Amino acid sequence: MAVTPPAARREPALSGQIVVVLGGSAGIGLETARLARAEGAEIILTGRNPDRLAHAAAELGALSSTAFDATDPAALDGFFTGLTGPVDHIMITAGRPYYGTLAGMDVEQARRSFDEHMWLPIDVARRAPRAVRPGGSLLFMGGTGARRPAPGLVVAAMGTAALPAMTANLALELAPIRVNLIAAGFVDTPLSAELLGDLLDERRERLRATLPIRRVVEPADVAALAVHLMANTALTGATYDIDGGQQLVPAG
């Protein structure tokens, strides 16, 4: 009788590494931290909400957690100064998109969104040579939705257009630290629920009916891509779309 050999045990993809997630107390950041932990990494979490952050850190057995506003340069400096040694990967998921027409624009919120999505990656990149091991990575989050012009997307479109170019340039300037960008479409997160409110279920149903994958993209989908980008040391300077084929569907 033939004997089936046991399956080879796979080494965890991030064994012995340290992953920092800025904005890691909920949504995509938390799900990425969970998967990175399962893949053998030690986790350092940050977030604005101390209670939510403490809960996430306890769940993951985080190496440390710090509650602060990452767009505050002094607070960001304090965080990086407080690191006890180099880390392997930094992922930025902090921030929220801003949608609004010019006529109804909340300028303060629009500027904050710009700071979160444009200046925060630059501020982290400036500190990366002293904080990230050679061959480690920075991982930014962007979006795909504003690639199609529409009223109310002017602020979001700036980040959508600029982040891929910023990522490619930083990959050259920071080498051998790697720099990559995840551009997501709709992801079913607590933030999406907050932004859409009563329209959330309608959006989910429409996407399930129209997306080529016939389901909604979940935080775990994005986390799987994020951990792959951390682990695969041949990847740098590129933008990786994850939208379930949303860009392939005619607008309407």
C-alpha positions as CSV (number, residue, x, y, z in Angstrom):
1,M,0.0,0.0,0.0
2,A,1.4,3.4,-1.0
3,V,2.0,5.7,1.9
4,T,1.3,9.4,1.4
5,P,4.2,11.4,2.8
6,P,3.3,14.1,5.3
7,A,3.0,17.6,3.9
8,A,6.1,19.8,4.4
9,R,5.6,22.3,7.2
10,R,5.9,25.9,5.8
11,E,8.1,28.3,7.7
12,P,6.1,31.4,8.8
13,A,6.7,34.1,6.2
14,L,7.6,36.8,8.8
15,S,9.3,34.7,11.4
16,G,11.5,36.8,13.8
17,Q,10.6,40.1,12.1
18,I,9.1,43.2,13.6
19,V,6.1,44.9,11.9
20,V,4.9,48.4,12.8
21,V,1.3,49.2,11.8
22,L,0.4,52.9,12.0
23,G,-3.4,52.9,12.4
24,G,-3.5,49.3,13.5
25,S,-6.4,49.3,15.9
26,A,-9.1,48.5,13.4
27,G,-10.0,47.6,9.8
28,I,-7.2,46.8,7.4
29,G,-4.5,47.7,9.8
30,L,-5.7,45.4,12.5
31,E,-6.3,42.6,10.1
32,T,-2.8,42.9,8.6
33,A,-1.4,42.9,12.1
34,R,-3.3,39.7,12.9
35,L,-2.0,38.0,9.8
36,A,1.6,39.2,10.4
37,R,1.4,37.9,13.9
38,A,0.2,34.5,12.6
39,E,3.1,34.5,10.2
40,G,5.6,34.8,13.1
41,A,6.1,38.6,13.4
42,E,6.3,40.7,16.5
43,I,3.8,43.6,16.3
44,I,4.0,47.3,17.2
45,L,0.7,49.1,17.0
46,T,-0.3,52.7,16.9
47,G,-3.7,54.5,16.7
48,R,-5.5,57.5,17.9
49,N,-8.1,55.8,20.1
50,P,-6.4,54.6,23.3
51,D,-9.2,52.2,24.3
52,R,-9.5,50.6,20.9
53,L,-5.7,50.4,20.6
54,A,-5.3,48.7,24.0
55,H,-7.9,46.1,23.1
56,A,-6.1,45.3,19.8
57,A,-2.7,45.2,21.4
58,A,-4.0,42.8,24.1
59,E,-5.6,40.5,21.4
60,L,-2.3,40.3,19.5
61,G,0.1,40.2,22.3
62,A,1.7,43.2,20.8
63,L,5.4,44.1,21.5
64,S,4.2,47.6,22.3
65,S,1.4,50.1,21.4
66,T,1.3,53.9,21.4
67,A,-1.7,56.1,21.1
68,F,-1.0,59.4,19.2
69,D,-2.0,61.4,16.1
70,A,0.5,60.3,13.4
71,T,0.1,63.6,11.6
72,D,1.6,65.5,14.5
73,P,5.3,65.7,13.7
74,A,6.4,66.0,17.3
75,A,4.3,62.9,18.3
76,L,5.7,61.0,15.3
77,D,9.2,61.9,16.3
78,G,8.5,60.8,19.8
79,F,7.3,57.4,18.5
80,F,10.3,56.8,16.4
81,T,12.7,58.0,19.1
82,G,11.0,55.5,21.4
83,L,11.7,52.5,19.3
84,T,14.2,50.3,21.0
85,G,15.8,49.0,17.8
86,P,15.3,48.7,14.1
87,V,12.1,47.2,12.7
88,D,11.5,45.2,9.5
89,H,8.3,46.7,8.1
90,I,6.2,49.8,8.6
91,M,2.7,49.9,7.2
92,I,0.6,53.1,7.2
93,T,-3.2,52.6,7.3
94,A,-3.9,55.8,9.4
95,G,-6.3,58.3,8.0
96,R,-9.6,58.5,6.2
97,P,-10.6,59.7,2.7
98,Y,-12.3,63.1,2.2
99,Y,-15.2,63.4,-0.3
100,G,-16.8,66.7,-1.1
101,T,-17.4,69.2,-3.8
102,L,-15.6,72.5,-4.0
103,A,-18.8,74.4,-3.1
104,G,-19.4,72.4,0.0
105,M,-15.8,71.6,0.9
106,D,-14.8,71.5,4.6
107,V,-11.3,72.9,4.1
108,E,-10.0,71.8,7.5
109,Q,-11.0,68.1,6.9
110,A,-9.7,68.2,3.4
111,R,-6.3,69.4,4.6
112,R,-6.2,66.8,7.3
113,S,-6.9,64.1,4.7
114,F,-4.1,65.4,2.5
115,D,-1.8,65.4,5.5
116,E,-2.7,61.8,6.3
117,H,-2.4,60.4,2.8
118,M,0.5,62.5,1.4
119,W,2.6,64.1,4.1
120,L,2.5,61.2,6.6
121,P,4.1,58.8,4.2
122,I,6.8,61.4,3.5
123,D,7.4,62.0,7.2
124,V,7.7,58.3,7.8
125,A,10.0,57.9,4.8
126,R,12.3,60.6,6.2
127,R,12.7,58.6,9.4
128,A,13.0,55.2,7.7
129,P,16.7,55.0,7.1
130,R,17.3,55.1,10.9
131,A,14.3,52.9,11.8
132,V,14.0,50.1,9.2
133,R,16.5,47.3,8.5
134,P,18.0,47.1,5.0
135,G,15.8,44.9,2.9
136,G,12.8,45.8,5.1
137,S,9.8,47.7,3.7
138,L,7.5,50.7,3.9
139,L,3.9,49.9,2.8
140,F,1.4,52.7,2.0
141,M,-2.3,52.5,1.5
142,G,-4.1,54.3,-1.3
143,G,-7.2,53.9,-3.4
144,T,-8.5,53.3,-6.9
145,G,-11.9,54.9,-6.8
146,A,-10.8,58.4,-7.7
147,R,-9.2,57.2,-11.0
148,R,-12.6,57.9,-12.5
149,P,-13.3,61.7,-12.4
150,A,-16.5,62.6,-10.6
151,P,-17.8,65.5,-8.6
152,G,-16.6,65.3,-5.0
153,L,-13.4,63.4,-5.7
154,V,-11.0,66.3,-6.2
155,V,-9.1,65.8,-2.9
156,A,-9.2,62.0,-3.1
157,A,-7.9,62.2,-6.7
158,M,-4.8,64.0,-5.7
159,G,-3.6,61.1,-3.5
160,T,-4.8,58.5,-6.1
161,A,-2.6,60.2,-8.8
162,A,0.4,61.2,-6.6
163,L,1.0,58.2,-4.4
164,P,2.1,55.7,-7.1
165,A,4.7,58.3,-8.3
166,M,5.8,59.0,-4.8
167,T,6.2,55.3,-4.1
168,A,8.4,54.7,-7.1
169,N,10.6,57.6,-6.3
170,L,11.0,56.7,-2.6
171,A,11.9,53.1,-3.6
172,L,15.0,54.5,-5.4
173,E,15.9,57.0,-2.7
174,L,15.5,54.7,0.2
175,A,17.0,51.5,-1.3
176,P,17.7,48.9,-0.1
177,I,14.6,49.6,2.0
178,R,11.7,48.6,-0.2
179,V,8.6,50.8,-0.7
180,N,5.3,49.6,-2.1
181,L,1.7,50.9,-2.4
182,I,-1.6,49.0,-2.0
183,A,-4.4,50.7,-4.0
184,A,-7.7,49.4,-2.7
185,G,-11.3,49.8,-4.0
186,F,-14.2,49.4,-1.7
187,V,-13.2,47.3,1.4
188,D,-15.9,46.3,3.9
189,T,-14.4,47.9,7.0
190,P,-15.9,49.8,10.0
191,L,-14.7,53.0,8.3
192,S,-16.7,52.2,5.2
193,A,-19.7,51.6,7.3
194,E,-19.2,54.9,9.0
195,L,-18.8,56.8,5.7
196,L,-21.8,55.1,4.0
197,G,-24.2,54.9,6.9
198,D,-27.6,53.7,5.7
199,L,-26.2,53.2,2.1
200,L,-23.8,50.4,3.2
201,D,-26.1,47.5,2.5
202,E,-27.0,48.9,-0.9
203,R,-23.3,49.3,-1.8
204,R,-22.5,45.8,-0.7
205,E,-25.4,44.3,-2.8
206,R,-24.5,46.3,-5.9
207,L,-20.8,45.2,-5.7
208,R,-21.8,41.5,-5.1
209,A,-23.9,41.7,-8.3
210,T,-21.4,43.5,-10.5
211,L,-17.9,42.7,-9.4
212,P,-16.2,39.9,-11.4
213,I,-15.3,38.2,-8.1
214,R,-19.1,38.3,-7.1
215,R,-18.3,39.2,-3.5
216,V,-17.1,42.3,-1.6
217,V,-13.4,42.7,-0.8
218,E,-12.7,42.2,2.9
219,P,-9.9,43.4,5.2
220,A,-8.4,39.9,5.2
221,D,-8.0,40.1,1.4
222,V,-5.9,43.3,1.8
223,A,-4.0,41.8,4.7
224,A,-2.9,38.8,2.6
225,L,-1.5,41.2,0.0
226,A,0.2,43.3,2.6
227,V,2.0,40.4,4.2
228,H,3.0,39.1,0.8
229,L,4.6,42.5,0.0
230,M,6.5,42.4,3.2
231,A,7.8,38.9,2.7
232,N,8.7,39.0,-1.0
233,T,12.0,40.8,-1.1
234,A,11.9,41.2,-4.9
235,L,9.0,43.7,-4.8
236,T,9.6,47.4,-4.6
237,G,8.5,50.7,-6.1
238,A,5.1,49.4,-7.4
239,T,1.4,49.9,-6.9
240,Y,-0.8,46.8,-6.3
241,D,-4.5,47.2,-7.0
242,I,-7.0,45.2,-5.0
243,D,-10.6,46.0,-5.9
244,G,-12.2,42.7,-7.0
245,G,-12.2,44.0,-10.6
246,Q,-14.2,47.1,-9.7
247,Q,-12.3,49.2,-12.3
248,L,-13.4,46.7,-15.0
249,V,-17.0,47.4,-14.4
250,P,-18.6,50.2,-16.5
251,A,-19.5,53.2,-14.4
252,G,-23.1,53.7,-13.7
